[in-house]
Every structure is written in structure tokens, then in C-alpha cells.
Amino acid sequence: MTASLSRITHVVWKEFIQLSRDRRMFGLVLLMPVIELIIFGYVVATDITNIALAVCDYDRSASSRNYVDHLVHSGYFRIAAQCHHITEANRLLDRGVVKVVLTIPPDFSEKLRRGKTAEISALVDGSNSNIAMIASAYLEQITLTRAVQVRFPDRGAGDRIVVHPRVEVEPRVWFNPELRSVRYMVPAILCVVLMESLVVLTAIAIVREKERGTIEQIIVTPIRAGEFVLGKAIPFIVIGYINMGAVMLAGRYWFGVEMAGSMSLLLSLSLLFIMTCLGMGLLVSTVSNTQQQASMLGQFLLLPNLFFSGFIFPISSMPEVIQRLTVIVPLKYYITIVRGIFLKNAGWAELWDESLVLLAFGVVILTAASFVFRKEVR
């Protein structure tokens, strides 16, 4: 036991020395998580603000101006062009100057004064369906507080009128009251960064020994294949936890995303995912002869995990066949765990099923990878 621990320690120490000598690689390993967090945090965020708006105000009253100010001050809309007549609407939408054109009728203020429901026409650019749906939803929700009607023209089936009764709605949002998408994305970015660093770096570390011809020298020593793999893996487990800490600190102090749940639970359940990633990296190393091949294959494994894990696209919106395929994606379960701990203060009672699936993935993949690796080095 003591001899085995000594051999593993020597491999771990050797790996740390190699990492420290490659200054550029070492710096990239430490800086990459923070850089990716900032890029994903700003680029992948689904919040849409400053939607370009034009208003054809035929009423020109204090009530109509107050309504437009209400839209602008919400932060979701901005006045991007002047519209003096409805005939200008097509030109503004065709040229992409604005995404929404509102038409306020001449009797707007008069109807409000009499206690009737005023109608407003909204033309929405549907070339980008996502922006169109979100802009319509914003407009309806903001208009709800003004107790007016919004008419969305539909050339195929007549006008669609959204009627808002004079009722105050007081919604209460749990877990993410500000509805900031970055609070939803930062925990997922932590998962992606952890997988990317562990799979690729583990594969590269072992393939590097192949390229230099030192793996044969190591194998003829008394060290066993399992000890060699464990010695190679431990430094990257440490790096994985360092990357997690860097992402969490950057998320906390840059994006203001705090963790609501238990840190100890997050670290312990992360070890299950780390096992899976190490096994995937080991499998990549067995079919790669160069570091470039290992890097490319690692990225190839990462892509399906990105697309089918719910990281960017909700799984519920995918076709049913694709939804069934997502059950074999390990990142899906880890993202559910991390988002649950970060946003909902979820505990073991809520996360035990995902944790057991992730444990099964880790044991199966790591065992299979170790078997293939032992067979290759014999």
C-alpha cells in the first residue's frame, strides 16, 4: 500500500512539474475559465433589451406620451426612429431600422378619459421569430399595467387583439426574481468549463507521454497502469476544482451571481462528474497519437454535450426523439445539479436521482477507459 501510494505521488509530482514548465499552457488553464465565463455570460445571455421602436402618435396627448415613456423606461424598448405616418412603417421595418412600430389612434386619450379601453396597433418584424415573440410579450406585459388593448396585425387571419382587463397583476418569481438570464447561465458555464478542461487536458497529458516516448519507459517500471492513470488524473482534479473556484468568484464579483445552496454538496457531487470527464479523457487518449488529435477529439465529445444538455436550448423544446437521446448525455445531469444548488438551494433529497445517474456514468466510463488503456499499454 505504501509503495503504491509512493508511486502515485511520484507521477502526480512529475505531472505538476511538467505543467509548471509549460508556462503558456499553465496560464491558459488558469485564465481560460474566466475568459469563457465573460464571453458566454454576455454573448449567450437570452435577455433582450433596447428593442428598436418607432411610434406613430396620432393623439399627441399627455396620455400617449406617458404611455410611450412607460415603454422606454422599462429598459426593453428604445425610440430608434421618428414615424409621422403609418405609411412609413413598412419602410422602417423593411430596412431593419426598427423591430416594432406602434400606432396610437387619435382618440387614445379620449377613450381613457371615458374609462373605455383604448386600442393600439403594433407591427412587429417577424424575420427573427425569437426577438418578435419576446418583443410582443414585453409589449403585452407592459401594456397590461396601462389597461389598454394592443392590436397585432396578422395579414393571413385578420387582426389579433390582446385585451387587457382592468386588473392589477402582481407576479412573484421564485429563485430568480430579477429574471436575469446570466444567473441561469453562470452555473451551466461552470459545468462546461469543468468538462472542457478535464477531458482535453487529461487526454493531452497522456498523449504527450506517447509523443515523447516516455510512456514505454514508465510502463516498464514497477508502476501499475491504474496507478499511472490515477497519478495523471489527480493534478487535473485539482485543476478542475481551481477552475470551479475561478468561475464562481468571477460569477460572484463580475456578474453578481451568488450560490444559494451548499458548497460542500456542490464539491462532493462535482467529483462524480469529474470521474466521468477523466474517463472520457482517458478514452480519447487511447485513440489519439498526437496532442492535436486529442484536442480535436475532446472538442468533438464536448459539442453534443453542449447542444443536448440544456446548456443553451431547453430540452423540453427539442423534438421527442432528441429528448430521448439526451439521457446519455452526462453534462445534462450535472447542469441540473449545479443549477439546482445555485438557484434553488436544492439538497440531496432533490438531487439524488441525477447524482445516482452521474455516479453510474462515472463508474462505467472510467472502468471502460481504464480497461482499454491497460489493454493498449500491454
C-alpha positions in Angstrom: 0.0 0.0 0.0 2.8 2.4 0.9 4.8 1.5 -2.2 1.7 2.1 -4.4 1.0 5.4 -2.7 4.6 6.4 -3.3 4.5 5.6 -7.0 1.3 7.5 -7.4 2.8 10.5 -5.6 5.8 10.5 -7.9 3.6 10.5 -11.0 1.5 13.4 -9.5 4.6 15.4 -8.7 6.0 14.7 -12.2 2.8 16.0 -13.8 2.8 19.2 -11.7 6.4 19.8 -12.7 5.5 19.4 -16.4 2.6 21.8 -16.1 4.7 24.4 -14.4 7.3 24.2 -17.1 4.8 24.9 -19.8 4.1 28.5 -18.8 1.8 29.3 -21.6 -0.3 26.2 -21.1 -0.4 26.7 -17.4 -1.6 30.3 -17.8 -4.2 29.3 -20.3 -5.5 26.6 -18.0 -6.0 29.2 -15.2 -7.3 32.1 -17.4 -9.5 30.1 -19.8 -12.4 29.6 -17.3 -12.7 33.3 -16.5 -12.4 34.3 -20.2 -15.1 31.8 -21.2 -17.3 32.9 -18.4 -17.2 36.5 -19.6 -17.7 35.6 -23.2 -20.6 33.2 -22.5 -22.1 35.5 -19.8 -22.5 38.4 -22.3 -23.0 36.5 -25.6 -25.2 33.6 -24.6 -27.5 35.6 -22.3 -31.0 35.4 -23.5 -32.1 38.8 -22.2 -33.2 41.1 -25.0 -33.2 44.8 -24.3 -33.2 48.1 -26.2 -35.6 46.8 -28.9 -35.7 49.4 -31.7 -39.1 51.1 -31.6 -40.9 53.7 -33.7 -44.2 55.4 -32.6 -46.8 56.9 -34.9 -48.6 59.1 -32.4 -51.8 60.5 -33.9 -53.2 61.5 -30.5 -50.2 63.6 -29.4 -51.6 64.0 -25.9 -50.1 63.7 -22.4 -51.6 60.2 -22.1 -50.0 58.9 -25.2 -46.6 60.4 -24.3 -46.9 59.0 -20.9 -47.6 55.5 -22.4 -44.6 55.8 -24.7 -42.4 56.9 -21.8 -43.6 53.9 -19.8 -42.4 51.6 -22.6 -39.0 53.3 -22.9 -38.4 53.5 -19.1 -38.9 49.7 -18.9 -35.5 49.3 -20.5 -36.8 46.9 -23.1 -37.5 49.4 -25.8 -35.8 52.5 -27.2 -37.0 55.0 -29.7 -34.9 54.4 -32.8 -36.7 56.4 -35.5 -39.4 59.0 -35.9 -42.7 57.9 -37.5 -45.1 60.7 -38.6 -47.5 58.5 -40.6 -48.4 54.8 -40.8 -47.2 54.6 -44.4 -43.6 55.0 -43.1 -44.0 51.7 -41.1 -43.1 49.4 -44.0 -40.0 51.4 -44.9 -38.7 51.3 -41.3 -39.4 47.6 -40.9 -38.1 46.6 -44.4 -34.8 48.4 -43.8 -34.4 46.9 -40.3 -34.3 50.4 -38.7 -36.8 49.2 -36.1 -38.3 46.0 -34.9 -41.7 47.3 -33.7 -43.9 50.2 -35.0 -46.7 51.4 -32.6 -49.6 53.3 -33.9 -51.5 55.3 -31.3 -55.0 56.4 -32.6 -56.3 60.0 -32.3 -59.0 59.0 -29.7 -56.5 57.3 -27.4 -56.7 59.8 -24.5 -60.4 60.4 -25.0 -61.2 56.7 -24.6 -59.0 56.5 -21.5 -60.7 59.6 -20.0 -64.1 58.0 -20.5 -63.0 54.8 -18.9 -63.0 52.8 -22.0 -60.3 50.5 -23.3 -58.1 52.2 -25.9 -56.6 50.2 -28.8 -53.0 50.4 -30.0 -51.7 48.8 -33.2 -48.3 47.1 -33.1 -46.4 46.0 -36.2 -43.6 43.6 -35.3 -40.7 42.4 -37.5 -41.0 38.6 -37.5 -37.9 37.9 -39.6 -36.2 36.9 -36.3 -39.0 34.9 -34.6 -37.3 34.8 -31.2 -37.0 38.6 -31.0 -40.5 39.1 -32.4 -42.1 36.8 -29.7 -40.1 38.3 -26.9 -40.9 41.9 -28.1 -44.6 41.0 -28.3 -44.5 39.5 -24.8 -42.7 42.6 -23.4 -45.2 44.9 -25.0 -48.2 42.9 -23.8 -46.9 42.7 -20.2 -46.0 46.4 -20.0 -49.4 47.4 -21.6 -51.1 45.2 -19.1 -50.4 47.9 -16.4 -51.9 50.6 -18.7 -55.2 48.7 -19.2 -55.4 49.2 -23.0 -55.7 46.9 -26.0 -52.8 46.1 -28.3 -53.7 45.0 -31.8 -51.1 42.8 -33.6 -51.9 42.7 -37.4 -51.9 39.3 -38.9 -52.2 39.5 -42.7 -53.3 35.9 -43.0 -56.0 35.6 -40.4 -57.1 39.1 -39.6 -56.1 41.2 -36.6 -55.3 39.6 -33.3 -56.4 41.8 -30.4 -54.9 41.3 -27.0 -57.4 42.6 -24.4 -56.1 43.6 -21.0 -58.8 43.9 -18.3 -58.5 46.5 -15.6 -57.0 44.1 -13.2 -53.6 44.5 -11.4 -51.3 41.5 -11.7 -48.7 41.0 -9.0 -46.4 38.2 -10.2 -44.0 36.5 -7.8 -41.0 34.8 -9.3 -39.1 32.2 -7.3 -35.4 31.5 -7.5 -34.5 34.3 -9.9 -36.7 37.3 -9.1 -34.9 39.7 -11.4 -35.3 37.2 -14.3 -31.6 37.7 -15.2 -30.5 35.0 -17.7 -26.9 35.4 -16.5 -28.0 33.8 -13.2 -29.1 30.8 -15.2 -26.1 30.7 -17.5 -23.2 31.1 -15.0 -23.8 27.7 -13.2 -24.0 26.0 -16.6 -20.8 27.7 -17.8 -19.1 26.3 -14.7 -20.1 22.8 -15.8 -18.9 23.3 -19.4 -15.6 24.8 -18.4 -15.0 21.8 -16.0 -15.8 19.3 -18.7 -13.7 21.1 -21.3 -10.6 21.4 -19.1 -10.7 17.9 -17.7 -11.4 15.9 -20.9 -9.0 17.7 -23.1 -6.2 18.2 -20.6 -6.3 14.6 -19.4 -6.1 13.3 -22.9 -3.3 15.7 -23.8 -1.3 14.8 -20.7 -1.3 11.0 -21.6 -0.8 11.5 -25.3 2.2 13.8 -24.6 3.9 10.8 -23.0 3.3 8.8 -26.2 4.7 11.6 -28.4 7.9 11.8 -26.2 8.2 8.1 -26.0 8.3 8.2 -22.2 5.1 6.1 -21.7 7.0 2.9 -22.5 9.7 3.8 -20.0 7.1 4.4 -17.4 5.3 1.1 -18.1 8.4 -1.0 -17.7 8.8 0.4 -14.2 7.1 -1.3 -11.2 4.2 1.2 -11.5 0.8 -0.3 -12.5 -1.4 1.0 -15.2 -4.1 2.0 -12.7 -1.5 3.9 -10.6 -0.3 5.7 -13.6 -3.8 6.8 -14.6 -4.6 7.9 -11.1 -1.3 9.8 -10.8 -2.1 11.6 -14.1 -5.7 12.3 -13.1 -5.1 13.8 -9.6 -3.4 17.1 -10.9 -6.3 17.7 -13.2 -8.8 17.0 -10.5 -7.1 19.8 -8.6 -7.1 22.0 -11.7 -10.8 21.2 -12.1 -11.6 22.5 -8.6 -9.4 25.5 -9.2 -11.3 26.3 -12.4 -14.6 25.9 -10.5 -13.4 28.4 -7.9 -12.3 30.9 -10.5 -15.6 30.7 -12.3 -17.6 31.0 -9.0 -15.5 34.0 -7.9 -15.8 35.7 -11.3 -19.5 35.0 -11.4 -20.0 36.4 -7.9 -18.0 39.6 -8.3 -18.3 40.3 -12.0 -21.9 39.2 -12.7 -23.3 39.3 -9.1 -24.4 35.7 -9.2 -24.4 34.1 -5.7 -24.8 30.5 -4.8 -27.9 29.8 -2.7 -27.1 26.2 -1.8 -24.4 24.2 0.0 -20.8 24.5 -1.1 -19.9 21.1 0.3 -22.7 19.4 -1.6 -21.6 21.1 -4.8 -18.0 20.0 -4.4 -18.9 16.4 -3.4 -21.3 15.9 -6.3 -18.9 17.5 -8.7 -16.5 14.7 -8.0 -19.0 12.3 -9.7 -18.8 14.4 -12.9 -15.1 14.7 -12.6 -14.9 10.9 -12.7 -16.9 10.9 -15.9 -14.7 13.5 -17.5 -11.5 11.7 -16.6 -12.8 8.5 -18.1 -13.7 10.4 -21.3 -10.3 12.0 -21.5 -8.7 8.6 -21.0 -10.7 7.1 -23.8 -9.7 10.0 -26.1 -6.0 9.3 -25.3 -6.3 5.7 -26.3 -7.3 6.6 -29.9 -5.1 9.6 -30.3 -1.4 9.6 -31.3 -0.8 13.4 -31.1 -1.8 16.2 -28.9 -3.6 17.9 -31.8 -5.7 14.7 -32.3 -6.5 14.5 -28.6 -7.6 18.2 -28.5 -9.9 17.8 -31.6 -11.5 14.6 -30.3 -12.0 16.2 -26.9 -13.8 19.1 -28.6 -15.8 16.6 -30.6 -17.1 15.0 -27.4 -17.9 18.4 -25.9 -20.2 19.6 -28.8 -23.0 17.1 -28.3 -22.9 17.7 -24.6 -23.3 21.4 -25.2 -26.2 21.1 -27.6 -28.1 18.3 -25.9 -27.6 19.0 -22.2 -29.9 22.0 -21.9 -27.0 24.4 -21.7 -28.2 26.7 -24.5 -31.5 25.2 -25.7 -34.2 23.9 -23.4 -34.6 20.1 -23.7 -38.4 20.4 -23.5 -38.4 22.4 -26.8 -36.4 19.7 -28.7 -38.1 17.0 -30.8 -39.2 13.9 -28.8 -36.6 11.7 -30.5 -33.8 14.1 -29.5 -35.2 14.3 -26.0 -34.8 10.6 -25.6 -31.2 10.8 -26.8 -30.3 13.3 -24.1 -30.5 10.6 -21.4 -27.0 9.5 -22.5 -25.5 13.0 -22.1 -23.6 13.3 -18.7 -23.5 17.1 -18.8 -27.3 17.2 -18.7 -27.4 15.7 -15.2 -24.5 17.8 -13.9 -26.0 21.0 -15.1 -29.3 20.1 -13.4 -27.4 19.5 -10.2 -25.4 22.7 -10.3 -28.3 24.9 -11.3 -30.4 23.4 -8.5 -27.7 24.1 -5.9 -27.0 27.6 -7.3 -30.5 28.9 -7.9 -32.9 26.8 -5.7 -30.8 25.8 -2.7 -31.5 22.2 -3.7 -30.2 19.4 -1.4 -29.6 15.7 -1.6 -33.4 15.0 -1.4 -34.0 16.9 -4.7 -30.8 15.8 -6.5 -30.3 12.1 -5.5 -31.7 10.7 -8.8 -29.4 12.9 -11.0 -26.5 12.1 -8.7 -27.0 8.3 -9.0 -27.2 8.5 -12.8 -24.0 10.6 -12.8 -22.3 8.1 -10.5 -23.3 5.3 -12.9 -21.8 7.2 -15.8 -18.6 7.8 -13.9 -18.1 4.2 -12.9 -19.0 2.8 -16.3 -16.9 5.2 -18.4 -13.9 5.3 -16.1 -13.9 1.5 -15.8 -14.1 1.0 -19.5 -11.5 3.6 -20.2 -9.1 2.0 -17.7 -9.6 -1.4 -19.3 -9.0 -0.1 -22.8 -5.9 1.8 -21.6 -4.4 -1.3 -19.8 -5.0 -3.4 -23.0 -3.3 -0.8 -25.1 -0.1 -0.4 -23.0 0.4 -4.2 -22.6 
